[in-house]
Structures are given as structure tokens and as C-alpha cells.
């Protein structure tokens, strides 16, 4: 049977509905509205399509780890797809569906098809899924039961699974073991630290899950940092944030703090003193953080979905799969990048964005960049943009990143990123008008060197009265900026520095309501911003952002290193 065309059941259930098929992966967070079930990613070919009740077929997911929370909320509110059908391995949405079944008794079928079967069924109009088959377009494929992996659990693992450490730990271990089975892991691995992404109030489901675990007495057993949250925790009331949003968003953060997580509230945990070392096995969520940790620091962590991040932090154990394993950290794609002369800071997120498109489902090795000597901030911007367009948890850069030498497998596919590709991507990310009302810096959270660069660029210049300039940063960076005078310089220049939030979780009125067009130097926010803010978005370098801040407009043009 296994050699014949079939579907593999990842999570069981029954479903029937119209097929919604895409050859391009989708991030549910930032790409799908929890309120409507419609695709809001303006760069996705299915933009505007409602997923509710459909059989969603796509190769895999991509982007944010928070997609699991969005899917869980859609399931709990009746707005979810009727089933998910993938052609490749997928963890983020699968975990959301697993939580819905495990903790809330609401199953949603998840299947995996071989590429040929996937292509054939995706052309059909409707599909019907039962416990034993999937029928679409006159084709019926048998469904193989979920993989039953034999996990080699140690005595402590078994004690947790048997409930000897309490209900919360038992639930966490059940979820970990279920994910280990679908990932093909045969045992678990110790982790030294965690980073929680599920503290963003992406939907009410995030709060329901966290409070349920906290009420069961859950406590993390390894040092665990927290991602940016959805409000400025200390100031949201005075900022005019409605209590209907502010209260649950703050309660979500508080629930994780009750469970022992550190209230770091930053999406750049690699900037903290607790950043991991090369070879260290950690359990991080948040796509940009995961990619930076693997790529630049040489630490080891898969892109753990929201909810699984907490389960691992509670137990200190993770499925030994993915890029925890050395053999899975090699590059399956080699991408030669045409390096223009005199590139600036906008080059790096643009290349990351294009590299993700070129390697949406595999780890690439980028070549041709070493002579440009990227800084840590350049790599931070590249990794974040790569994570918006690729599902891969890392990449390599020849001559730059620590594991790049000999990283490519024999027979790796070969691709190129040309100047023409860069010009096309630049134009796609610059669909907005010249006039700008908001400058958005800090996606991911700004580093101290980025804050200093902005302060220096604004020195002696006056911010335009109709333009807001907002920087989001972690508390540790803000403290450093306060200590060396950078914060004072920024505030004198009319810049508002906001903690706890990041641009991908900011909302009105902290996000200025009168904004029609914003500009950002973040490839990540340039991609997600139109769907999340419902505004026009421009992308540029730091100099463009400063020009917008002082003049209120930036010409729509190619950068000098592409125009020449």
C-alpha cells in the first residue's frame, strides 16, 4: 500500500468542501484575518479569498510561528478551513490543529500527499475526507493512518507523561510526543532555554490556552524569555488603548509571567545577555529569532510553533528532529547573489526576502555576499525578511556565517538572485505614494547600534510636523540608549521609542490613526504591513526613513546601487 498513491493522515477527522489550492505557502499570522477567515497578505496570490469551510491545499506554511494560534482561534470560532492538505512537512498549523483536538475536542483533518497526488487533487473543485479516504475530482486515495513512532522516553519523560508532575506537565508532554511522532523523531532532547512567541495576542485563543495551562499550575523548568507582546504593558491605558483589547493582551502576558517566563517582551532575544552559544540546543519560537539563532549564532532550534514553545519550556524536552540534527542543517540550495556596488542597509532585507522566495521550503547557501562585510544588524534584517517568505529555520552565507563552509549537499539545486530580481522586489514593496505620515523602525526590535544610527542621522534636523517617527525596542536596548544619551537625542528629534510592542503586533491608537502611508526599513514589515495595518507601505533604507521624517515624502525610485 505505501508504494501506491495515498494520503498520509497527520491528524484524523472528516471534512467536505470546496478546494482552495495554492502553489505558494502562506503564513496564517499576518496572512489570515482571525476575524473573517480571509487572506489579508496582499502579496499572496489568494489575497481576499475566504478560507472558512474550504479544503486548503498548499505545499506547507511559512512565516510566523504564531500561525498556530491564528488557526486555533479560527477553529474555536467556526471560521477555519474544513481541512488542511500539504505536500511537505509542516509544523505550525499542524500544532494549532493538534491543540484544538487535544485540549478543546475540535478535530480538524490534516493530510500530507505526495507531490504528484497533490498536484492532481488540487485541480479538482471539491473534496471529501473520511477516516479512510480522500475523494476529489473523481480520484479516490486511501488514507494511511498516522505514523506511530516508538519514542525512546527516559524515566523522567515517562513520569511526566504519566502525570506524576501534574496535569499541566502531563498535557505538555502529550503534545510534545504527538508532535515528535508526526516529525519522525524517535527520542527527545534536553534544551537549555526557551523563547515564547505565543504571548502575542494574535487572537483570543492564545489567552484561552495560556490561562488554562497557568491555572493547572504550569511552571517553566528552563530559563525562558518572552517575545514582544501586543501592548505597552505599563502604559497602554494612558495611551488610549481600548480595554476590550488591552485587558486580554496584558492578561496574556501576565499568564506567561505567572508560569515563570521572564518579561523580556522582545522579538530580538539574541540581543539579550542570555543569547545562546554555538551548538547549544534551545527551544525558540518567533521566526526571525529562530533564523538568527541558527544562522548567525550557530545555536540549534527548529522553528517551534506557538503553544509547543511553552510545552517544551515546561518539560525541558523537545522532539529530536529538524535542525537539532547536524545532517538537517545542510543547504539543499545554492543561491548566487549578484552584488551591486556600494550597497546600503536596504540591500540586506531585500536579499533575505528574495532568498526566501527562491528557497521557500529548504535551507539555502547564499554566495557572493562576503565582500560586502555585513554587520550583525545587516544579518538581523536579512534573517527577518527571509523568514517572511521561507519556511526554512535557517540559511548559510558563504564566508560570513559559522556553518557555511561545506554546508551544501551534493546535487544542491542552483539559483541566482540578479539585479533585475532586486529591482522587481523593490518595486513590489514600494507600491505606496510619495507622501508619508509614519516612519516605522524596529521590526525586529531595534538594536542599540540601530538606535544610535537613527539619532546620528537625525542630528540637527527637524521632524516634519505631520510625520510620526516610532521605534520599537526591547527594554535592555532602551536602558542602554538611556545610559549613553541616545534616547535623549532621539526624543529631542521627535522620535517616540516604544517598549514591549513590535510593529507586527502594534495597533491603534499607538499606531497613529491618521496614517495613510508609512515607510519602513524592515523587509519583514514591508511584507506584512499592508495586511496588518490596512495602509500603504513603502520600503527604503535608513536614509529614506530619515528623509521621510524631515520632509514628509520620499520619491518612488530605485536605490542608487540598483539604478546605476
C-alpha positions, 0 to 999 in steps of 0.5 A: 500500500505505501508504494501506491498513491495515498494520503498520509493522515497527520491528524484524523477527522472528516471534512467536505468542501470546496478546494482552495489550492495554492502553489505558494505557502502562506503564513496564517499570522499576518496572512489570515484575518482571525476575524473573517477567515480571509487572506489579508497578505496582499502579496499572496496570490489568494489575497481576499479569498475566504478560507472558512469551510474550504479544503486548503491545499498548499505545499506547507506554511511559512512565516510566523510561528504564531500561525498556530494560534491564528488557526486555533482561534479560527477553529474555536470560532467556526471560521477555519478551513474544513481541512488542511492538505500539504505536500511537505512537512509542516509544523505550525498549523499542524500544532494549532490543529493538534491543540484544538483536538487535544485540549478543546475536542475540535478535530480538524483533518490534516493530510500530507500527499505526495507531490504528484497526488497533490498536484492532481487533487488540487485541480479538482473543485471539491473534496471529501475526507473520511477516516479512510479516504480522500475523494476529489475530482473523481480520484479516490486515495486511501488514507494511511493512518498516522505514523506511530513512532516508538519514542525512546522516553527516559524515566523522567519523560515517562513520569511526566507523561504519566502525570506524576508532575501534574496535569499541566506537565502531563498535557505538555508532554502529550503534545510534545510526543504527538508532535515528535511522532508526526516529525519522525523523531524517535527520542527527545532532547534536553534544551537549555532555554526557551523563547515564547512567541505565543504571548502575542495576542494574535487572537483570543485563543492564545489567552484561552490556552495560556490561562488554562495551562497557568491555572493547572499550575504550569511552571517553566523548568528552563530559563525562558524569555518572552517575545514582544507582546501586543501592548505597552504593558505599563502604559497602554491605558494612558495611551488610549488603548481600548480595554476590550483589547488591552485587558486580554493582551496584558492578561496574556502576558501576565499568564506567561509571567505567572508560569515563570517566563521572564518579561523580556517582551522582545522579538530580538532575544539574541540581543539579550545577555542570555543569547545562546552559544554555538551548538547549544540546543534551545527551544525558540519560537518567533521566526526571525529569532529562530533564523538568527539563532541558527544562522548567525549564532550557530545555536540549534532550534527548529522553528517551534510553533506557538503553544509547543514553545511553552510545552517544551519550556515546561518539560525541558524536552523537545522532539529530536528532529529538524535542525537539532540534527547536524545532517538537517542543517545542510543547504539543499540550495545554492543561491548566487547573489549578484552584488551591486556596488556600494550597497546600503542597509536596504540591500540586506532585507531585500536579499533575505526576502528574495532568498526566501522566495527562491528557497521557500521550503529548504535551507539555502547557501547564499554566495557572493555576499562576503565582500560586502562585510555585513554587520550583525544588524545587516544579518538581523534584517536579512534573517527577518525578511527571509523568514517572511517568505521561507519556511526554512529555520535557517540559511548559510552565507558563504564566508560570513556565517559559522556553518557555511563552509561545506554546508551544501549537499551534493546535487544542491539545486542552483539559483541566482538572485540578479539585479533585475530580481532586486529591482522587481522586489523593490518595486513590489514593496514600494507600491505606496505614494510619495507622501508619508505620515509614519516612519516605522523602525524596529521590526525586529526590535531595534538594536542599540547600534540601530538606535544610535544610527537613527539619532546620528542621522537625525542630528540637527534636523527637524521632524516634519510636523505631520510625520510620526517617527516610532521605534520599537525596542526591547527594554535592555536596548532602551536602558542602554540608549538611556545610559549613553544619551541616545534616547535623549537625542532621539526624543529631542528629534521627535522620535517616540521609542516604544517598549514591549510592542513590535510593529507586527503586533502594534495597533491603534491608537499607538499606531497613529490613526491618521496614517495613510502611508508609512515607510519602513526599513524592515523587509519583514514589515514591508511584507506584512504591513499592508495586511496588518495595518490596512495602509500603504507601505513603502520600503527604503533604507535608513536614509529614506526613513530619515528623509521621510521624517524631515520632509514628509515624502520620499520619491518612488525610485530605485536605490542608487546601487540598483539604478546605476 
